[in-house]
């Protein structure tokens, strides 16, 4: 089952703009559909293509990169014969799939692009991990692009409900609530997205099973096991820490503060000992990290803190399967609770995780803010997310509070707005209700996160 992906249009733009002068490197977590969409691009947009999957490539094919790069006529002739594909100057695409497994192929991009005969797309995960680049010269002839699981818009398209998206965006622009029936429909789609997630195979079996959450869950557990296998292959010096954080993500997100308290992960440990751990989780794109911003007056990334981190799973459907075993999902009626809008604290973690996922899919880095009151001996301001317009000269930030219940307080948001009012471009609350404007605070339903 093939799903239309928005990244496809970025491939088209690259093909038209790069004109063979840059290879395209598509980064993303495993099983998000990189190979599928890239191969479909090769089928649709080129006269011919060759896909070299380095998870399966023979020693003979790998040997071409060592023996024949100085004679590209022979190199291309051997590839053409081996894969049974005729190559055409400026009309063929060569795909290096899972290129992180064979760094020599990535290094060869410099010479292949300079030759100019064909276009090249590389796909991979863990592209920046030290062991994958330590013995090669990383080519400057690459244009990097990140790919994520299906976002909410793509999920709606997969379910045949894509026509609701323009209506949602129009209502957001006009600051109007959706018509009641369409709001209910959009919320139902959002809840399905929260439970199934955006891993293409999980979405496919969900649809093939006539919206069977159980079948999607089995597929997601296979993906989680694949991620654990990947973790077990990394260097022993930080393997245990990566595994500990990965296993504890549901527990961390079900707490009030949700941030990682390093001493609780492994007794006596501190933030500095987890630098490579979070780099691995972030680079693999298994997780979306959210860092504390200590002084959002200037710029979020300039004042980020390494000692306070929230760790969200990259796909919320995977989080649902990671947090509950098969029996818990059924016995605790998790599906029923979420679909009926009766979230408990534990299921509320899914709500915040999916908002993080949607913000990242929109290109935002994640930051949060807390202020500790010495007088009250507790945090008196807590902001779930802060995004910015990324302007260097007219910087504005936008605090976001995520409320999974229909009754809530805005005290933190109001205090934050007063404290940093000169730099705030807008204030958002994401809640389960329809769009409402409250004293310059825009309260939007979760599906409107796509508009931020």
C-alpha positions as CSV (number, residue, x, y, z in Angstrom):
1,X,0.0,0.0,0.0
2,X,1.5,3.3,-1.1
3,X,0.8,6.6,0.7
4,X,1.3,10.0,-0.9
5,X,3.9,11.9,1.1
6,X,4.6,15.7,1.2
7,X,8.3,15.1,1.0
8,X,7.8,14.0,-2.6
9,X,7.4,17.6,-3.7
10,X,10.8,18.4,-2.0
11,X,12.3,15.7,-4.1
12,X,10.8,17.3,-7.2
13,X,12.3,20.7,-6.2
14,X,15.7,19.1,-5.6
15,X,15.7,17.5,-9.0
16,X,14.8,20.8,-10.7
17,X,17.2,23.0,-8.7
18,X,20.2,20.8,-8.2
19,X,20.5,19.8,-11.9
20,X,22.9,17.0,-10.9
21,X,25.2,19.2,-8.9
22,X,24.1,17.8,-5.5
23,X,23.1,14.4,-4.2
24,X,20.1,14.2,-1.9
25,X,20.5,12.6,1.5
26,X,17.2,11.5,3.1
27,X,17.6,11.0,6.9
28,X,15.0,9.3,9.0
29,X,14.2,6.7,11.6
30,X,13.9,3.1,10.5
31,X,10.6,1.9,8.9
32,X,9.2,5.4,8.2
33,X,9.0,4.7,4.4
34,X,12.2,6.3,3.1
35,X,13.0,3.5,0.7
36,X,9.4,3.2,-0.6
37,X,9.0,6.9,-1.4
38,X,12.5,7.3,-2.9
39,X,11.9,4.2,-5.2
40,X,8.5,5.5,-6.2
41,X,10.2,8.8,-7.1
42,X,12.7,6.9,-9.3
43,X,9.8,5.1,-11.0
44,X,7.8,8.2,-11.7
45,X,10.4,10.8,-12.5
46,X,13.2,9.0,-14.3
47,X,13.6,6.8,-17.4
48,X,15.4,4.2,-15.2
49,X,16.7,3.8,-11.7
50,X,18.9,1.4,-9.7
51,X,18.4,0.9,-6.0
52,X,21.4,-0.5,-4.1
53,X,20.3,-1.7,-0.7
54,X,23.4,-1.9,1.4
55,X,21.6,-4.1,3.9
56,X,21.6,-6.7,1.2
57,X,24.3,-5.7,-1.3
58,X,26.7,-8.4,-2.3
59,X,30.5,-8.2,-1.6
60,X,30.9,-8.0,-5.4
61,X,28.8,-4.8,-5.6
62,X,30.6,-3.3,-2.6
63,X,33.9,-4.1,-4.2
64,X,33.0,-1.9,-7.2
65,X,33.4,1.1,-4.9
66,X,36.9,0.1,-4.0
67,X,38.1,-1.1,-7.4
68,X,36.5,1.0,-10.1
69,X,35.9,4.6,-8.9
70,X,38.9,5.6,-10.9
71,X,37.2,4.2,-14.0
72,X,33.6,5.3,-13.9
73,X,32.7,3.9,-17.3
74,X,33.5,0.4,-15.9
75,X,31.9,1.2,-12.6
76,X,28.5,2.1,-14.2
77,X,28.7,-0.7,-16.7
78,X,29.1,-3.3,-13.9
79,X,26.2,-1.7,-11.9
80,X,24.0,-1.8,-15.0
81,X,24.8,-5.4,-15.7
82,X,24.5,-6.5,-12.1
83,X,21.1,-4.9,-11.6
84,X,19.8,-5.5,-15.2
85,X,19.0,-1.8,-15.7
86,X,20.0,0.4,-18.6
87,X,21.3,3.8,-17.5
88,X,20.7,7.0,-19.5
89,X,22.7,10.2,-19.1
90,X,20.7,12.8,-17.1
91,X,17.7,10.5,-17.2
92,X,18.6,7.9,-14.6
93,X,18.6,7.8,-10.8
94,X,20.9,5.8,-8.6
95,X,19.7,5.2,-5.0
96,X,22.1,4.3,-2.1
97,X,19.6,2.7,0.4
98,X,20.8,2.4,4.1
99,X,24.0,4.1,3.1
100,X,25.1,4.3,6.7
101,X,25.9,0.6,6.5
102,X,28.5,1.2,3.8
103,X,30.2,4.6,4.4
104,X,32.5,4.2,1.4
105,X,29.5,4.6,-0.9
106,X,28.7,7.9,0.8
107,X,32.2,9.1,0.4
108,X,32.1,8.2,-3.4
109,X,29.3,10.8,-3.9
110,X,31.9,13.5,-4.3
111,X,33.3,11.8,-7.5
112,X,29.9,10.5,-8.8
113,X,28.3,14.0,-8.6
114,X,31.3,15.6,-10.3
115,X,31.0,13.1,-13.1
116,X,27.5,14.5,-13.7
117,X,25.9,11.6,-15.6
118,X,23.2,10.6,-13.2
119,X,21.3,11.8,-10.1
120,X,21.8,10.3,-6.7
121,X,19.7,9.9,-3.6
122,X,21.0,8.4,-0.4
123,X,18.8,7.2,2.4
124,X,19.8,6.3,5.9
125,X,19.6,6.6,9.7
126,X,22.3,7.3,12.2
127,X,24.1,9.3,9.5
128,X,26.1,11.4,11.9
129,X,27.1,8.7,14.4
130,X,30.9,8.7,14.8
131,X,31.4,5.1,13.8
132,X,29.6,5.8,10.5
133,X,31.8,8.7,9.5
134,X,35.1,8.2,11.3
135,X,37.1,6.9,8.3
136,X,35.5,8.8,5.4
137,X,35.5,12.4,4.1
138,X,31.8,13.4,4.3
139,X,31.0,14.9,0.9
140,X,29.9,18.5,0.6
141,X,28.0,17.6,-2.5
142,X,25.0,16.5,-0.4
143,X,21.8,18.2,0.4
144,X,20.3,16.8,3.6
145,X,16.6,16.5,4.2
146,X,14.8,14.9,7.2
147,X,11.9,12.6,6.8
148,X,9.4,11.7,9.6
149,X,6.5,9.2,10.0
150,X,3.3,10.2,8.3
151,X,2.1,13.5,9.8
152,X,-1.5,14.2,10.6
153,X,-2.3,15.6,7.1
154,X,-0.7,12.5,5.4
155,X,-2.6,10.2,7.9
156,X,-5.9,11.8,6.9
157,X,-5.0,11.4,3.3
158,X,-4.3,7.7,3.8
159,X,-7.7,7.3,5.4
160,X,-9.3,9.1,2.4
161,X,-10.2,12.1,4.5
162,X,-7.7,14.6,3.1
163,X,-10.4,17.1,2.1
164,X,-10.9,18.1,5.7
165,X,-7.3,19.6,5.9
166,X,-7.9,22.8,3.8
167,X,-11.0,23.5,5.9
168,X,-9.1,23.2,9.1
169,X,-6.4,25.6,7.8
170,X,-9.0,28.1,6.6
171,X,-10.7,28.0,10.0
172,X,-7.4,28.6,11.8
173,X,-6.5,31.6,9.5
174,X,-10.0,33.1,10.1
175,X,-9.9,32.3,13.8
176,X,-13.2,30.5,13.5
177,X,-14.3,27.2,15.1
178,X,-15.1,24.3,12.8
179,X,-18.7,23.4,12.3
180,X,-19.6,21.1,15.2
181,X,-20.0,17.9,13.1
182,X,-16.7,18.5,11.3
183,X,-14.9,19.3,14.6
184,X,-16.1,15.9,15.9
185,X,-14.9,14.2,12.8
186,X,-11.5,16.0,12.9
187,X,-11.1,15.0,16.6
188,X,-11.9,11.3,15.8
189,X,-9.3,11.4,13.1
190,X,-6.8,12.9,15.5
191,X,-7.5,10.3,18.1
192,X,-7.0,7.5,15.6
193,X,-3.7,9.1,14.6
194,X,-2.7,9.2,18.3
195,X,-3.3,5.5,18.7
196,X,-2.0,4.2,15.3
197,X,0.7,6.8,14.7
198,X,2.4,7.4,11.4
199,X,4.6,4.3,10.7
200,X,3.5,3.4,7.1
201,X,3.3,-0.4,7.8
202,X,1.2,0.1,10.9
203,X,-1.2,2.5,9.0
204,X,-1.4,0.0,6.2
205,X,-2.4,-3.0,8.4
206,X,-4.8,-0.7,10.3
207,X,-6.6,0.0,7.0
208,X,-6.3,-3.5,5.6
209,X,-7.9,-4.8,8.9
210,X,-10.8,-2.4,8.5
211,X,-9.4,-0.1,11.3
212,X,-8.2,-2.9,13.6
213,X,-6.1,-1.3,16.3
214,X,-4.9,-4.8,17.4
215,X,-3.3,-5.5,14.0
216,X,-1.6,-2.2,14.0
217,X,-0.3,-2.8,17.5
218,X,1.4,-6.1,16.4
219,X,3.2,-4.3,13.6
220,X,4.3,-1.5,16.0
221,X,5.7,-4.0,18.5
222,X,7.8,-5.5,15.6
223,X,9.2,-2.0,15.0
224,X,10.0,-1.4,18.6
225,X,11.9,-4.8,18.7
226,X,13.8,-3.7,15.7
227,X,14.8,-0.4,17.5
228,X,15.9,-2.4,20.5
229,X,18.0,-4.6,18.2
230,X,19.6,-1.5,16.8
231,X,20.4,-0.3,20.3
232,X,22.0,-3.6,21.2
233,X,24.5,-3.1,18.3
234,X,25.9,0.2,19.4
235,X,29.1,0.7,21.4
236,X,29.0,-0.9,24.8
237,X,30.2,2.3,26.5
238,X,26.8,4.0,26.1
239,X,24.5,1.1,25.1
240,X,23.1,0.6,28.6
241,X,22.3,4.3,28.9
242,X,20.5,4.5,25.6
243,X,18.5,1.4,26.4
244,X,17.6,2.7,29.8
245,X,16.3,6.0,28.4
246,X,14.4,4.3,25.6
247,X,12.8,1.9,28.0
248,X,11.8,4.6,30.5
249,X,10.3,7.1,28.0
250,X,6.7,6.1,28.8
251,X,7.4,6.3,32.5
252,X,9.1,9.7,32.2
253,X,6.2,11.1,30.2
254,X,3.6,9.9,32.6
255,X,5.1,12.0,35.4
256,X,4.0,15.5,36.1
257,X,7.3,17.2,35.0
258,X,8.0,14.7,32.3
259,X,11.7,15.7,32.1
260,X,14.6,13.2,32.5
261,X,16.0,13.1,36.1
262,X,19.3,11.4,35.4
263,X,20.0,10.2,38.9
264,X,16.8,8.2,38.7
265,X,17.8,6.5,35.5
266,X,21.0,5.2,36.9
267,X,21.9,6.1,40.5
268,X,24.7,8.6,40.8
269,X,24.6,9.7,37.1
270,X,24.4,13.2,35.8
271,X,23.5,15.0,32.5
272,X,27.1,15.1,31.3
273,X,27.2,11.3,31.2
274,X,24.3,11.2,28.8
275,X,25.5,13.5,26.0
276,X,26.2,10.6,23.6
277,X,23.0,8.9,24.7
278,X,20.7,11.8,23.6
279,X,22.8,12.3,20.5
280,X,22.2,8.7,19.4
281,X,18.5,8.9,20.2
282,X,18.1,12.2,18.3
283,X,20.3,11.2,15.4
284,X,18.5,7.9,15.0
285,X,15.3,10.0,15.0
286,X,13.7,7.4,17.3
287,X,13.1,10.2,19.8
288,X,12.4,13.9,19.8
289,X,14.3,15.7,22.5
290,X,12.9,18.9,24.1
291,X,15.4,21.1,25.9
292,X,14.8,23.7,28.6
293,X,15.3,27.3,27.5
294,X,16.6,29.3,30.5
295,X,16.2,32.8,28.9
296,X,13.8,32.9,26.0
297,X,14.3,36.7,25.7
298,X,17.1,36.3,23.1
299,X,16.8,33.1,21.2
300,X,15.8,29.6,22.2
301,X,18.8,27.7,21.0
302,X,21.2,30.2,22.4
303,X,20.0,29.6,26.0
304,X,19.1,25.9,25.9
305,X,20.1,23.8,29.0
306,X,21.8,20.4,28.7
307,X,20.8,19.5,32.2
308,X,17.0,19.6,31.7
309,X,15.6,17.4,28.8
310,X,12.3,15.9,28.0
311,X,12.4,12.9,25.7
312,X,9.4,12.2,23.4
313,X,9.1,9.1,21.2
314,X,9.3,10.0,17.5
315,X,6.0,8.3,16.8
316,X,3.1,8.4,19.2
317,X,1.6,5.2,17.9
318,X,4.8,3.5,18.9
319,X,4.6,5.1,22.3
320,X,1.1,3.6,22.8
321,X,2.5,0.2,22.1
322,X,5.7,0.9,24.1
323,X,3.7,2.1,27.2
324,X,1.2,-0.7,27.4
325,X,1.5,-4.4,26.8
326,X,-1.1,-6.1,24.6
327,X,-3.3,-7.1,27.6
328,X,-3.1,-3.7,29.2
329,X,-4.3,-2.0,26.0
330,X,-7.5,-4.1,26.1
331,X,-8.0,-4.6,29.8
332,X,-7.5,-0.9,30.6
333,X,-9.7,0.0,27.6
334,X,-7.1,2.5,26.4
335,X,-8.6,2.6,22.9
336,X,-12.1,3.2,24.2
337,X,-11.0,5.9,26.7
338,X,-9.1,7.8,24.1
339,X,-11.8,7.5,21.4
340,X,-14.4,8.7,23.9
341,X,-12.3,11.6,25.1
342,X,-11.8,10.2,28.6
343,X,-8.0,10.5,29.0
344,X,-6.4,9.4,32.3
345,X,-2.9,10.7,33.3
346,X,-1.2,7.8,31.7
347,X,-3.0,8.3,28.4
348,X,-2.4,12.0,28.7
349,X,1.2,11.4,27.9
350,X,0.2,10.3,24.4
351,X,-1.5,13.7,23.9
352,X,1.6,15.7,24.7
353,X,3.8,13.3,22.7
354,X,1.7,13.7,19.6
355,X,1.8,17.5,19.8
356,X,5.6,17.3,20.0
357,X,5.6,15.0,17.0
358,X,3.4,17.4,15.0
359,X,5.5,20.4,15.9
360,X,8.7,18.5,14.8
361,X,7.0,17.5,11.5
362,X,6.4,21.2,10.9
363,X,10.1,21.9,11.3
364,X,10.3,23.2,14.9
365,X,13.0,22.4,17.4
366,X,11.4,21.7,20.8
367,X,12.0,23.8,23.9
368,X,10.2,24.1,27.2
369,X,10.4,26.6,30.1
370,X,10.1,26.4,33.8
371,X,10.6,29.0,36.6
372,X,11.4,27.9,40.1
373,X,10.0,30.1,42.9
374,X,12.3,30.3,45.9
375,X,9.4,31.6,47.9
376,X,7.0,28.8,47.0
377,X,9.7,26.1,46.8
378,X,8.2,24.8,43.6
379,X,7.9,25.7,39.9
380,X,5.4,28.5,39.5
381,X,5.6,28.8,35.7
382,X,5.6,25.7,33.4
383,X,5.3,26.1,29.7
384,X,5.1,22.8,27.7
385,X,6.5,24.1,24.4
386,X,8.0,27.3,23.0
387,X,8.4,27.8,19.3
388,X,9.8,30.8,17.4
389,X,9.6,32.5,14.1
390,X,13.4,31.9,13.7
391,X,14.0,35.5,12.7
392,X,17.4,36.9,13.6
393,X,16.2,40.6,13.5
394,X,12.5,40.4,14.4
395,X,12.5,37.5,16.8
396,X,9.2,36.4,18.3
397,X,8.3,33.4,20.4
398,X,5.1,31.5,20.8
399,X,4.4,29.7,24.1
400,X,2.2,26.6,23.9
401,X,0.4,24.9,26.8
402,X,-1.0,21.5,26.1
403,X,-4.2,20.6,28.0
404,X,-5.6,17.1,27.6
405,X,-8.6,17.8,29.8
406,X,-11.5,20.2,29.1
407,X,-11.0,22.0,32.5
408,X,-7.7,23.7,33.1
409,X,-5.9,26.8,34.5
410,X,-4.0,29.3,32.5
411,X,-2.0,30.8,35.4
412,X,1.4,29.7,34.1
413,X,0.7,31.0,30.6
414,X,-0.5,34.4,31.9
415,X,2.6,34.8,34.1
416,X,4.9,33.9,31.3
417,X,3.1,36.3,28.9
418,X,3.5,39.1,31.4
419,X,7.2,38.3,32.0
420,X,8.2,38.2,28.3
421,X,5.5,40.2,26.7
422,X,7.9,42.2,24.5
423,X,9.1,39.1,22.7
424,X,5.8,37.2,22.4
425,X,4.2,37.0,18.9
426,X,1.2,34.9,20.0
427,X,0.0,32.6,22.8
428,X,-1.6,29.2,22.3
429,X,-3.4,26.6,24.3
430,X,-4.0,23.2,22.7
431,X,-7.1,21.7,24.2
432,X,-9.7,19.0,23.2
433,X,-12.4,21.6,22.5
434,X,-13.1,23.7,19.4
435,X,-11.3,27.0,18.6
436,X,-11.9,29.7,21.2
437,X,-10.2,33.1,21.6
438,X,-9.6,34.1,25.3
439,X,-8.0,37.4,26.1
440,X,-5.4,37.3,23.2
441,X,-4.8,33.6,24.0
442,X,-5.8,31.4,21.1
443,X,-7.2,28.0,22.3
444,X,-7.1,25.5,19.4
445,X,-8.1,21.9,19.0
446,X,-5.1,19.5,18.7
447,X,-5.6,18.9,15.0
448,X,-4.8,22.6,14.4
449,X,-1.3,22.0,15.5
450,X,-0.6,21.5,11.8
451,X,-1.2,25.2,11.4
452,X,1.6,26.3,13.8
